[in-house]
């Protein structure tokens, strides 16, 4: 009686090629999915950081405006200015508009520092960067250098409007000596477009 010879078990060449091809397709798909998730996560982090910087810049502006005080300023020893607010366009080295005021609440514990708690500050746009500028003293001395801090980059324009609290119109220029009831500040960002914020000044908050 003859014993049947068992056929060798295994994969054919065609089956191996098909298996390798399927494995390669699955691997390629997994790499693409992982790469897409990584790019999405990086984009989300960049957007989140950008949003945090924008929020911090707006909060800083709001704090300054809401602490604004009715104090005229003397520049280089000249007579006090007629208005509590200085603003204009293409001045103070700004590529767009700028605004300058005085504020209270500049912390000086026990008056240890040789300065007042009143601070002269301004906002301007230079080289597509929103800067906060301030002086050590409320009345800048002759030759005194100001200090500046960049709050936000990729800012192409800064636009201001003023409201007297009585009419229904916003004004591009503020001619009154006193404060307006509110100020509208619009930042034009290269990546987000126009961001507008309306801030009530101390007069309107009483």
C-alpha positions in Angstrom: 0.0 0.0 0.0 1.4 3.3 -1.1 1.3 6.2 1.3 0.3 9.5 -0.4 2.9 12.2 -0.4 1.7 15.4 1.3 1.9 18.5 -0.8 4.1 21.2 0.6 2.2 24.0 2.2 3.0 27.7 1.7 2.3 30.9 -0.2 2.8 31.3 -3.9 4.8 34.1 -5.3 1.7 35.9 -6.5 0.1 35.7 -3.0 3.3 37.1 -1.5 3.3 40.0 -3.9 -0.4 40.8 -3.2 0.2 40.6 0.5 3.2 43.0 0.3 1.2 45.4 -1.9 -1.7 45.4 0.5 0.7 46.0 3.5 2.4 48.8 1.6 -0.9 50.5 0.8 -2.1 50.2 4.4 1.3 51.6 5.6 1.1 54.5 3.2 -2.4 55.3 4.2 -1.4 55.3 7.9 1.5 57.6 7.2 -0.7 60.1 5.3 -3.3 60.0 8.2 -0.6 60.5 10.8 1.0 63.3 8.8 -2.4 65.0 8.4 -3.1 64.8 12.1 0.4 66.2 12.9 -0.1 69.2 10.5 -3.6 69.8 11.9 -2.2 69.8 15.4 0.6 72.2 14.5 -1.9 74.6 12.8 -4.2 74.4 15.8 -1.3 75.3 18.2 -0.2 78.2 16.0 -3.7 79.5 15.8 -4.2 79.1 19.6 -1.0 81.0 20.3 -1.9 83.7 17.9 -5.4 84.1 19.5 -3.8 84.3 23.0 -1.5 87.1 21.8 -4.4 89.0 20.3 -6.5 88.6 23.5 -3.5 89.9 25.6 -3.1 92.9 23.3 -6.8 93.8 23.5 -6.8 93.3 27.3 -3.8 95.6 27.6 -5.5 98.3 25.5 -8.7 98.0 27.5 -6.9 98.4 30.8 -5.1 101.5 29.7 -8.1 103.2 28.2 -10.3 102.4 31.2 -7.6 103.9 33.6 -7.2 107.0 31.5 -7.2 110.2 33.4 -7.9 113.9 32.6 -4.4 115.2 32.7 -2.8 117.5 30.1 0.7 116.8 29.1 3.7 119.1 28.6 6.1 118.0 25.9 9.7 119.3 26.1 8.7 121.9 28.7 6.1 123.6 26.5 2.6 124.7 27.6 0.1 122.0 28.4 -1.7 120.6 25.4 -5.4 121.5 25.0 -6.7 118.0 24.9 -6.4 114.9 27.1 -6.1 112.8 24.0 -3.5 113.1 21.2 -4.1 111.2 18.0 -3.3 111.4 14.3 -2.1 109.5 11.3 1.4 108.9 10.0 2.9 110.7 13.0 5.0 109.5 15.9 6.7 107.1 13.4 3.5 105.2 13.0 2.6 103.7 9.6 -1.1 104.3 10.4 -2.9 106.1 13.2 -1.7 106.5 16.8 -3.3 107.5 20.0 -1.7 108.9 23.3 -3.2 109.5 26.7 -2.3 109.4 30.4 -3.4 106.8 32.9 -3.5 106.3 36.6 -2.6 103.1 38.5 1.0 102.6 37.4 2.1 100.7 40.5 4.8 102.3 42.5 4.9 100.5 45.9 5.5 103.0 48.8 6.7 105.5 46.2 10.1 103.8 46.2 10.6 104.6 42.5 11.4 108.2 41.5 8.3 108.6 39.4 4.6 109.2 39.5 1.8 106.7 39.4 0.5 108.5 36.3 1.9 107.2 33.1 2.0 108.7 29.6 1.3 106.0 27.0 0.6 105.6 23.3 -0.2 103.0 20.7 1.2 102.9 17.2 2.0 100.5 14.4 5.6 100.2 13.2 6.9 97.7 10.7 3.6 95.8 10.9 3.9 95.5 14.7 1.5 97.0 17.3 3.6 98.8 19.9 2.7 100.1 23.3 4.9 103.1 24.0 5.3 104.8 27.4 7.5 107.4 29.2 8.9 107.3 32.7 7.3 110.6 33.6 3.8 112.0 32.7 5.5 115.1 31.2 8.3 113.8 28.9 11.5 115.7 29.6 13.6 117.2 26.8 15.5 114.4 25.2 13.8 111.6 27.2 13.7 108.3 25.3 10.5 106.4 25.4 10.2 102.7 26.0 8.2 100.4 23.7 6.9 96.9 23.8 5.6 94.9 20.8 2.1 93.5 21.6 1.2 91.9 18.3 2.8 91.3 14.9 1.3 91.1 11.4 -0.7 94.3 12.1 -1.1 96.3 8.9 -3.3 99.1 10.2 -4.8 100.7 13.3 -8.0 102.8 12.9 -9.7 104.9 15.6 -13.1 106.3 15.9 -14.7 108.4 18.7 -18.2 108.7 20.1 -19.5 111.6 22.2 -22.3 109.5 23.8 -25.0 111.8 22.5 -25.3 111.4 18.8 -25.5 108.2 16.8 -22.4 108.8 14.8 -18.8 107.8 15.2 -16.2 110.5 14.5 -12.8 110.0 12.9 -11.3 112.9 14.7 -11.8 114.1 18.3 -11.5 117.8 18.7 -13.0 118.3 22.2 -10.7 118.8 25.1 -12.6 116.3 27.3 -12.8 112.6 26.9 -15.2 110.9 24.4 -17.7 108.5 25.8 -16.1 105.6 23.9 -13.3 104.8 21.5 -13.5 102.2 18.7 -10.2 100.7 17.9 -9.8 98.5 14.8 -6.7 96.4 14.2 -6.2 95.1 10.7 -4.3 91.8 10.8 -2.7 90.1 7.9 -4.1 86.7 8.9 -7.4 87.5 10.6 -8.7 90.6 8.9 -10.3 93.4 10.9 -10.6 93.0 14.7 -12.7 95.8 16.3 -13.1 96.6 20.0 -15.3 99.4 21.5 -14.1 100.6 24.9 -15.9 102.9 27.3 -13.8 105.6 28.9 -14.1 106.7 32.5 -16.7 109.4 31.7 -19.1 106.9 30.2 -18.7 104.4 33.1 -20.1 106.8 35.8 
